């Protein structure tokens, strides 16, 4: 069981079904599957899935509540997201600072991530129900779309949890390291190609080739990539030879 399974996204009186759908998509992306809505705007679950494709499992688990205290009653910690600081002193954190705090609390029970209405955010009486307030660093233009705020919060939790990220496959055809012989053949063909196009006419061939060696060494190509570089030099030589003999490309 992942710590992300103990996270609850809670919307207090959401006003736009599109934001609900976008938040559901973010939840699916980040491995969080439990959404609670307090007095939500009427919406059609089928339309939510139409916006957030492949999220039927999340949509089917959405819970509705008549009051915010009821939606938070079984949670061991409530973290509220707000764009403005409160007049009273309250524990504050950024999303990155919040992540380990939330995951630590999730080891003991469900944790609510509380978000407010799209136009006015969370009122003071809702913030009073939280133990931590999270503010997302922004410019002076601090207004964020609700679903964007959810994504930022869940991304930090997803990364901090470290157990839900998909593993990307490597290259379809992995190539091993190039041999010393392959390196030297490549440099020899590059040298020949540059000589043929008279690149060394005003330059030191020794210095140029030393720079080429340095450049490729820092690039650390595998055997297939080094073969491609060599093939470029060889094709230059072949093109020049065809031109001399009047043959078509």
C-alpha positions as CSV (number, residue, x, y, z in Angstrom):
1,X,0.0,0.0,0.0
2,X,1.3,3.4,-1.0
3,X,1.1,6.4,1.3
4,X,-0.7,8.1,-1.6
5,X,-3.6,5.7,-0.9
6,X,-4.2,7.6,2.3
7,X,-4.6,11.0,0.7
8,X,-8.0,12.6,0.2
9,X,-8.5,15.6,-2.1
10,X,-11.4,17.6,-0.6
11,X,-13.1,20.4,-2.6
12,X,-15.2,22.8,-0.6
13,X,-18.2,23.9,-2.7
14,X,-16.6,23.6,-6.1
15,X,-18.4,25.7,-8.8
16,X,-17.2,24.3,-12.1
17,X,-17.5,20.7,-13.3
18,X,-14.6,21.3,-15.7
19,X,-12.3,22.0,-12.7
20,X,-13.5,18.8,-11.0
21,X,-12.7,16.9,-14.2
22,X,-9.2,18.5,-14.5
23,X,-8.5,17.7,-10.9
24,X,-9.6,14.1,-11.4
25,X,-7.1,13.9,-14.3
26,X,-4.3,15.3,-12.1
27,X,-5.2,12.8,-9.4
28,X,-5.0,9.9,-11.9
29,X,-1.6,11.1,-13.2
30,X,-0.2,11.4,-9.7
31,X,-1.5,8.2,-8.1
32,X,-4.2,9.7,-5.8
33,X,-7.7,8.2,-6.2
34,X,-9.9,9.6,-3.5
35,X,-11.9,12.8,-4.0
36,X,-14.5,14.2,-1.6
37,X,-16.8,17.0,-2.7
38,X,-18.7,19.3,-0.3
39,X,-21.9,20.8,-1.7
40,X,-20.6,20.6,-5.3
41,X,-22.2,22.2,-8.3
42,X,-24.4,19.6,-10.1
43,X,-22.3,17.6,-12.6
44,X,-22.6,14.5,-14.8
45,X,-20.0,11.8,-14.0
46,X,-20.1,10.8,-17.6
47,X,-19.1,14.3,-18.6
48,X,-16.3,14.2,-16.1
49,X,-14.9,11.1,-17.7
50,X,-15.3,12.7,-21.1
51,X,-12.9,15.4,-20.0
52,X,-10.6,13.2,-17.9
53,X,-10.3,10.1,-20.1
54,X,-9.5,6.8,-18.4
55,X,-10.5,7.9,-14.9
56,X,-13.6,5.9,-14.3
57,X,-12.0,4.3,-11.2
58,X,-11.4,7.7,-9.6
59,X,-14.8,9.1,-10.7
60,X,-16.7,6.1,-9.3
61,X,-15.1,6.7,-5.9
62,X,-16.1,10.3,-5.6
63,X,-17.9,11.0,-2.2
64,X,-20.4,13.8,-1.6
65,X,-20.8,15.5,1.8
66,X,-23.3,18.2,3.0
67,X,-20.8,19.8,5.4
68,X,-17.0,20.3,5.5
69,X,-16.6,19.0,9.0
70,X,-18.3,15.7,8.0
71,X,-15.9,15.4,5.0
72,X,-12.9,15.8,7.3
73,X,-14.2,13.9,10.3
74,X,-12.1,10.7,9.8
75,X,-8.8,12.4,8.8
76,X,-5.8,12.5,11.1
77,X,-4.5,15.7,9.5
78,X,-6.0,18.5,7.4
79,X,-3.8,20.5,5.1
80,X,-5.5,23.6,3.6
81,X,-4.3,25.3,0.4
82,X,-4.7,29.1,0.4
83,X,-3.3,31.9,-1.7
84,X,-3.2,34.5,1.1
85,X,-1.7,34.5,4.5
86,X,-3.9,34.6,7.5
87,X,-3.9,37.5,10.0
88,X,-3.5,35.0,12.8
89,X,-0.3,33.0,13.1
90,X,-0.6,29.5,11.6
91,X,1.8,26.8,10.5
92,X,2.7,27.6,6.9
93,X,4.5,25.5,4.2
94,X,5.2,25.4,0.5
95,X,4.1,22.3,-1.4
96,X,7.6,20.9,-1.3
97,X,7.8,21.5,2.5
98,X,4.4,20.0,2.9
99,X,5.0,16.7,1.2
100,X,7.1,14.9,3.9
101,X,4.8,16.3,6.6
102,X,1.8,14.8,4.9
103,X,3.4,11.5,4.0
104,X,4.5,11.1,7.6
105,X,1.0,11.8,8.9
106,X,-0.4,9.3,6.2
107,X,1.5,6.5,8.0
108,X,-1.1,6.8,10.8
109,X,-4.3,7.5,8.9
110,X,-6.1,9.5,6.1
111,X,-4.9,13.0,5.3
112,X,-7.1,15.6,3.7
113,X,-5.8,18.1,1.1
114,X,-8.4,20.8,1.3
115,X,-9.1,23.2,-1.5
116,X,-11.6,26.1,-1.7
117,X,-13.9,27.6,-4.3
118,X,-12.5,28.9,-7.6
119,X,-13.4,32.5,-6.9
120,X,-12.8,33.1,-3.2
121,X,-10.8,30.1,-2.0
122,X,-11.3,28.9,1.5
123,X,-13.1,31.1,4.1
124,X,-11.6,31.5,7.6
125,X,-14.0,29.0,9.2
126,X,-12.7,26.4,6.8
127,X,-9.1,27.3,7.4
128,X,-9.8,26.9,11.1
129,X,-10.3,23.2,10.5
130,X,-6.7,22.7,9.2
131,X,-3.5,22.1,11.0
132,X,-1.3,23.3,8.2
133,X,-1.7,25.9,5.5
134,X,0.1,25.6,2.2
135,X,0.8,28.5,-0.1
136,X,2.1,28.0,-3.6
137,X,5.0,30.3,-4.5
138,X,4.1,32.6,-7.3
139,X,4.6,36.1,-8.6
140,X,2.4,38.9,-7.3
141,X,-0.3,37.4,-9.6
142,X,-1.1,34.7,-7.1
143,X,-4.5,33.5,-8.5
144,X,-4.2,29.9,-9.6
145,X,-6.7,27.6,-11.3
146,X,-8.1,25.1,-8.9
147,X,-7.0,22.1,-10.9
148,X,-3.5,23.6,-11.4
149,X,-3.1,24.0,-7.6
150,X,-4.2,20.3,-7.2
151,X,-1.6,19.2,-9.7
152,X,1.2,21.1,-8.1
153,X,0.4,19.7,-4.7
154,X,0.0,16.1,-5.9
155,X,3.2,16.3,-7.9
156,X,5.3,17.1,-4.9
157,X,3.6,14.3,-2.9
158,X,4.0,11.9,-5.8
159,X,7.7,12.6,-6.1
160,X,8.3,12.5,-2.3
161,X,6.4,9.1,-2.0
162,X,8.7,7.7,-4.6
163,X,6.8,4.4,-5.1
164,X,4.2,5.2,-7.8
165,X,6.2,6.6,-10.7
166,X,6.1,4.5,-13.9
167,X,9.4,3.2,-15.2
168,X,10.2,4.3,-18.7
169,X,11.7,1.7,-21.0
170,X,15.2,2.2,-22.3
171,X,16.1,2.5,-26.0
172,X,14.6,-0.2,-28.2
173,X,18.0,-1.3,-29.3
174,X,20.6,-0.7,-26.6
175,X,24.1,-0.4,-28.0
176,X,27.2,-1.1,-26.0
177,X,30.3,1.0,-25.7
178,X,32.5,1.5,-28.8
179,X,35.9,-0.2,-29.0
180,X,39.2,1.7,-29.1
181,X,39.5,0.5,-32.7
182,X,36.2,2.0,-33.6
183,X,37.2,5.3,-32.1
184,X,40.4,5.4,-34.0
185,X,38.7,4.5,-37.3
186,X,36.2,7.3,-36.8
187,X,38.9,9.8,-36.2
188,X,40.9,8.6,-39.2
189,X,37.8,9.0,-41.5
190,X,37.0,12.5,-40.0
191,X,40.6,13.5,-40.6
192,X,40.4,12.3,-44.3
193,X,37.1,14.0,-44.9
194,X,38.3,17.3,-43.5
195,X,41.5,17.0,-45.5
196,X,39.5,16.4,-48.7
197,X,37.3,19.5,-48.2
198,X,40.5,21.5,-47.5
199,X,39.3,22.3,-44.0
200,X,43.0,22.3,-42.8
201,X,44.1,24.8,-45.4
202,X,44.1,27.6,-42.8
203,X,44.0,25.5,-39.6
204,X,46.3,23.2,-37.8
205,X,45.1,19.6,-38.5
206,X,46.7,18.4,-35.2
207,X,44.8,21.0,-33.1
208,X,41.5,20.5,-34.9
209,X,41.6,16.7,-34.5
210,X,42.6,17.1,-30.9
211,X,39.5,19.3,-30.4
212,X,37.3,16.7,-32.3
213,X,38.7,14.0,-30.0
214,X,37.9,16.1,-26.9
215,X,34.4,16.9,-28.2
216,X,33.5,13.3,-28.9
217,X,35.0,12.1,-25.6
218,X,32.8,14.5,-23.7
219,X,29.8,13.4,-25.7
220,X,30.4,9.7,-24.7
221,X,28.6,8.2,-27.7
222,X,27.8,4.5,-27.6
223,X,28.9,2.2,-30.5
224,X,25.9,2.9,-32.7
225,X,26.2,6.7,-32.3
226,X,29.9,6.6,-33.0
227,X,29.2,4.6,-36.1
228,X,26.8,7.3,-37.2
229,X,29.5,9.9,-36.8
230,X,31.9,7.8,-38.8
231,X,29.3,7.2,-41.5
232,X,28.9,11.0,-42.0
233,X,32.6,11.4,-42.6
234,X,32.6,8.4,-45.0
235,X,29.7,9.8,-46.9
236,X,31.5,13.1,-47.4
237,X,34.4,11.2,-49.0
238,X,32.1,9.2,-51.2
239,X,30.2,12.3,-52.3
240,X,33.5,14.0,-53.3
241,X,34.6,11.0,-55.2
242,X,31.3,10.8,-57.1
243,X,31.6,14.5,-58.0
244,X,35.2,14.0,-59.3
245,X,34.0,11.2,-61.5
246,X,30.9,13.0,-62.7
247,X,28.6,10.4,-61.3
248,X,25.1,11.3,-60.1
249,X,24.4,11.5,-56.3
